[in-house]
Amino acid sequence: MPISNGRKPRRNKQDGTFDPGRRKFGQWALAGTLGGTALAFPRLAAAPMLHDLPPGIKISVQLPADPSDEDLQFVQQLGVEYVTIWLHADGASYENFMRLRGRVENKGLKVWNIGNINVHNMGEVTLNLPGREQKIEEYKTYIRTLGKAGIYYSTLGYVPNGIWSSAFETTRGGAPARAFDLADDPAGHWDGQTWHLPLSHGRVYTEQEMWDNYTYFIKAVVPVAEEAGVRIGIHPDDPPVPVLAGVPRCVFGNFDGFVRAFEIANSPNIGMCLCCGTWLEGGKNMRRSLLETIQYFGSRGKIFKIHFRNVNAPLPHFVETFVDDGYQDMYQVMRALREVNFNGAMIPDHIPGMIGDRAGTAYTIAYMKAYRRRANEEVGS
């Protein structure tokens, strides 16, 4: 479970998600359900410290680093059970994680994950820059601390030069929304840093470099995640342009990259934080549709979290929209998740601005709850 419930983790027991043989991926195989060209891998046995999750799709709300009583009351009013918290390294201590858990649980809620911005989208790691070893050690410490605090999930962003956007545009009703247009001087941003075209880091990187850097990182992290019992859900590159500012987005920029990355990791603790909006941004560049991706990875127990959002069109130019106003029917996404028995959490994300500070979150959560209820009724218990 994402929080401690007093039970010991189950050991070496099949739960219907993975087959025996955690360290034996076997040969690549064709996945006929996806047109015969997708790479497939066998299911895996549960790791010794992979904690069970209760059944059903969970809905979570993102909260600030130190949620107020009003923040938590808002979650209660929405009828949502889980919260997600993001903070910086100065708050990533065991003592603070336990304090936050106590505050949340005192309100009858649960913590799905606490993210550490300082070990998210780490250029030192993705591009093998000075400080790589220190960042990897910092990340490993963070994962160990999560597990010690009884928090068994973390989202990892792995983009090397930020999340790229162009000038804000408007969507329905004049709501301001993030946009991306390669022809409109976009820039990459993350945690106070900014990167620009044509070369964000002064040179062109090769795909082989990107894969070598990922392999080095994930091989160091997997044993720690397995020992701590923490699932790591990796977010797709946003936006999934094949190359941005001289840096290939080949590892987590499309379906095939995720398949290869999971084979390299070779661990049930490594999976996806599937951002629906990012996948929809990529369109045909993703090589599989969002629904095909859910069927493939979800049926293999490799989707741990969902960012539930929509966009008006795929690249080269998109504007983020309300969940009911983009080019994807988001109910079909919820139904697909229900069909593969997804039992992780989903959050509203990148919500266009609405009048009233909390209106956009409430609007999105209402749709998510209604979609979930309909999917549960139509697919069955």
N, C-alpha and C positions, 0 to 999 in steps of 0.2 A: 504493500500500500504506500501511497505517497507520504503518509505520516505514520508514526509508530502507533501500534494498537496493542502492544504488549505481547504479540505473538512472535515466536521465533520464525525466521525465514525458512521457507521450505527448501529441502535439499534434494537435488537430483530427482525431481518428480515431474513427469510430463503433465502439462496442463492443457493439452490440446492445441497449443500454439506452436510448439517446436517438437521435432522428432529427436531421438537420441543422437549423440555424436556431436557435441558442441564444437569440437576442434576439427571436424571433418566436413568441409564444404563439398568435397567431391569435384566432379567435372562440371563445367558450365553446360547448361542444357537449354534447348529451345523451349520457350514458353508459348505453347500453341494458342492460349487464350488471348495473347496480345499480338497476333498476326505472325507468329513464327520467327520473329527476329529479335525478341527480347531475351536477355540472358537471365537464367534462373539459378537459384541456389537452394539446396535442401534446407529444410527447417532444422532448427537447432534445439538442443536440450537446454532446460533451464539451468542457468549458472547457479552455483551453490548459494550465492547471496542475492539472487533475483527475486525480490519480494512479490508476492501475489497482489493483484489488483482486484478490487470488487468489480462485479460485472456492471455493464452499462456505460453509456456516454456521460461523462461529467462536464459540467459547464463551470467555467471559472472567470473571475473578474480580475483584471490587473489593478494593483493598488500601488501607491507610492512607497518609498523606502521605510517610512514609519507611519503606518496607517492610523488615522484619527478614529475616534469613536464614531464620528459621522460617516467616515468611509466604510467602516464595518457595518454600521446600521443600514447604509445604502445597499450593501450586498445582501443583508438579511431581507430587506424590502423587496429585492428582486427575486427572492426565492432561490438563490444560487448557493451552492454548498461549499465551493472552493474559491480560494484566492491565489493569485500569483503576485509576487513582490520582486522588484528590482532595486538593487542598491549598488554602491561602490565598495571598493576593497576595505575601506575603513569600517564598514558595517558587516563584513563577512567573517565574523568570529562565531565560535560555537555559542558563546554566551548570548550574543545578539540574536542568533537564529532561534535559540530556545526562548528568549524573551518574546520574539515575534510570534512563535508558535503558541506560546501561552496566551498572548493577547487575542490571537485569532480564535483559538479553541475556546477561550472564555466566552466568546460570542456564539458558540455553537457552530463554528465554521471550521474548515480544514485548509491547511497550506498544501498546494500542489507543488509549487517550486519557489525557491528564492534564487534569483539570478544575480550574478556578480558582473557588472558592466566592465570591470577592469580585465576580465579574462574572457571577453566576448569580442569577436572580430579582431583577433590579435595579429597584426601585421608582422610582428616579430616571428611568429610561428608560421604563418601562411607563406611568407616570403623569405624565411631564413635570414632575418635581419639581426643586427646586434641585440643581445638580450633574449634570444630565443630560449636558452636553457632556463633562465630565471623565470620567464613566463610559463614555461611548461611546469616547473616546480610549483609556481603560484597556483596554476590551474589544478594540479594534483592535490595540493593542500585544500583548496576549495572543495573539491569532490569528497575528500575524506571528511571534511567538516560537515558537509551536508549529510553524509551517511551517519555520522556520529549523532547528529541532531534529529535523526529519524525522518529526513526529507529525502525521498528516493528518486527524484527526477530533476534534471536540469536541461535547459535549452542551450545549445551552443551555436553561435553565429561564427561562420568560418570565412567570411568575405575578407579579402586582403586589403581593399582600399575603400571601404565604406559602403553605405547605402546611397545610391545615386538618384538624384531628382533634378528636375528643372524647376522653373517658376511654378508656384501654386496656380491651379486653375479652379474652376467652379464646376460643381455637379448640380444635381437637382435642387431647385429652390435657391440657387446662388450659394450653396454651401461650399466653403473653401476646402480643397482637397489636394493631396499630393499628386503630382504628375511627373511623367518622364517623357522627354522628347529629345532624341539624340541630336536633332537639328537646332535645339534651343539652348545650347551652352549648359548642359547639365554638370553637376559637380557631385563628388562623393563626400558623405558626412558620417562621422561617428565620434561621439563623446568629445566634442570640441575640436576635432580635427577636420580638415577639409582637403580634398584632392581634386585636381583639375586635369583635363585633357591637355596635350596629347599623351603625356607619360606621367603617371602619378608618382613614380619612383625612379625616374631618370633613365629607364631603359626598358626594353622589351623582355619579358620572361617567357620561358618555354613551358609547354604543357608538362613535359617530363619533370621539370623543376617543381611544378605545383604538386604533381603526384608524389615525388620523392619527399617533399616537405610534409605532406599529409601523412604519408606512411610513417615517417620518423615520429611525428606527433602522436598518432593514434596507437602505435605500438607501445609508446611510453605510458599512455593513459589507460588503455584497456585493463591491465592488471589492477590498477587502482580502483577503477569503476566497479569491477567485479568483486573486489574485496569489500568495498564500501556498500555494495548493493544498490548503486545509483544507475538509473537509466539515463543515457545522454541522447537527447533528440537534436539532430543537426538540421538547422534551418537552410533552405535553399538560398542561393545567391540572389540578391535583390538589387537591381533587376537582373534577370538571367541573360544578359547580353554575352555572346561567346567570348569577346575580349573587350575589356574596358581599360582605357588609359595604359595600354601595354601589358595588362595582366590577364591571362586566360582565366575564365570562370568555368573550368572544365570539370572540377571535382564535384561540386554541388550545384552545377548549372543546368543539369538535365537528368533524365531518367537513367541513362546508361552510366553516368558518373556516379549516381547513388548506388547502383548495383555493384559497380566495381569497388567503391569505397567501403561498402559493407562486407564484401568478400575479403578485402585487405584487413579490416578490423577483426573479422572472424569472432564476433562476440554477440550474444543476445542482449548485452547491455548497450549496444550502439544501434540507434535507429533514427527515425525522422521526427523532426517537428515540421510537419507538412503545412506550409503556409499556402493556403488556397489562392490568395491574391498573387503571390509571386509566381506560382505555377501557371495561373491564368495570364499573367504578364508575358510569359515566355511563349505561349501559343505553340505553334508547330516546332519551335526550337527545342521544346522540352522532350520531343520524340515520342511521348505518350500523353494522352489527355489526362486531365485531373481525375476523371472517374476510373480510367484504366490504371492509373498510378495507385489509387486507393485500393482497387481490387487486388493488384499484384502485391504491394508491400503490406497492406492491411491483412490479407489472408495469411501472410507469413509472420505476423506479429511484430512488424518493424515500424509501425507508426505509433508514436508515444504521445504526441500532442498535435493539435490542429489550431492554426490561426485562421479563423473563419471570416474571410473578407472577399470582396468582389472588385472587379475593374471593368471599365467600359469597353475595352478592346485590347488585343495583344500588341506587343511591340511591332513597329518602332515607336509608337506614341500611345500612352495610356493615361487615364485619369482614374484614381480610386473613387469608388462609388459606395452608396448604401448597399446593404446585402441584397435587397430586392430590386436593384436598379442597374445591375451590370449585365454582361453578356452570358454569364453562367447562371443557370437555374440552381440556386443554392439548396433547394430542397433535395435535388438529385444527389448532391454531395452528402447531405445528412443521411439519406437513404443508403447510399453506397457504404458509408461508414457503419451503419447499422447492420448491413448485410454481411460485413466481414467481422462482426462482433467487436468492433473497436471499443476498448474499455479505458482509454486514456481521457485526457481533458481537452477541451477546446475553449478558446478565448475570442472575444471580439478584438479586432486589431485594425489600426490605421483608419479610424472612423472619421468620415468627413465632419467638418464643424457644424454643429447645430446650435440654435439659440438655447441657452441654458447649459451650464457646465456639464451636467450629467445626462443630458437628454440623448445624446448619441449612443452612449453605452446602454441606457435603458431600452432604446429603440431596437438595437441589435440583439440584446439579450432576449427580448420578447419574441423576435423572429426565431432565434435559436431554440428557445424552449418549445415554441409551437411546431417547428420542424421536427424536433426530437420526438415530441409526443406523437405526431403523425407517423413518423418512421417506425416507432415502437409498435404502433397499432397495426400498420400495414405489413411489417416484416414478421411480427410476432415476438413473443417473449422468449 
